[in-house]
Amino acid sequence: MDARLEAYRSRPDVVVHTRPASDVDPSPLVTLAHPGLAVVLATFVTDGTQHIVERRVAGEPLEASSPYCDKVLAVGVEVLPALAALHAAGLAHGAITRAAIVRCDDGLVLSGALASGSAIEDLHALVRMLLSMLALGAPDNIRAALTALAEATTLTSTELRARLVHLRAAIPLPAGRPQLRSIERLTFAPPPTPEKRSRRYGLRIMLIVALVGFALYAIFGSFPAHEPDVVVNVPRVKDGVVFIRTTPLDAGPAREVSP
């Protein structure tokens, strides 16, 4: 085995993709930088096999399906800019599947580029993948539109992205689902980790305690710190002398005193 290949395969932070060697040179993948594409570290050929060394992307693959058509279409919308950058460099992906699209905290990343095939084949493969992700109850017009796109003889990534955006805009959102700010945010969000969930609960508890404290201060903050020792009643006049009736709280019956 080639020493380079053995060294790369022993590293846990990289993935080595292989395909039969061809006339297409995949070396431009090393210099191609795009946030939606996995980083390619090296390409080389051994014994008629092309090896493409890629930095492993931390994340999860896409789900097999989604009950919401807009989320399925949004996957294509988010992946297409990375695919367009690949095509602009004169390369094709050659292996568009759900396994090649990794869901990360910052969005979707396209991995596993083999630099084989053609741009139109990539676009057709992407549309077929979206069709497979649609739930059984998906609208017939969405299925028909995607099927037509999968069979189109002339298609570019820009045209496909515009078509997917248009299809998504025509889907009425069910009641109870809020409209998000942009279609790019309609990707499959990973479930929160236990650490994130604990932090959220802790912040909510702190907020509730603070609000209760402010409410108590607003209600009781202006009250005297202690009750008076003597309750003074309304004064009265008797034989030209003003008497004030006082009632000590901790004493016996009320008494009258003259000033």
Order of alpha helices (4+ residues) and beta strands (2+ residues): alpha-beta-alpha-beta-beta-beta-alpha-beta-beta-alpha-alpha-alpha-alpha-beta-beta-beta-beta
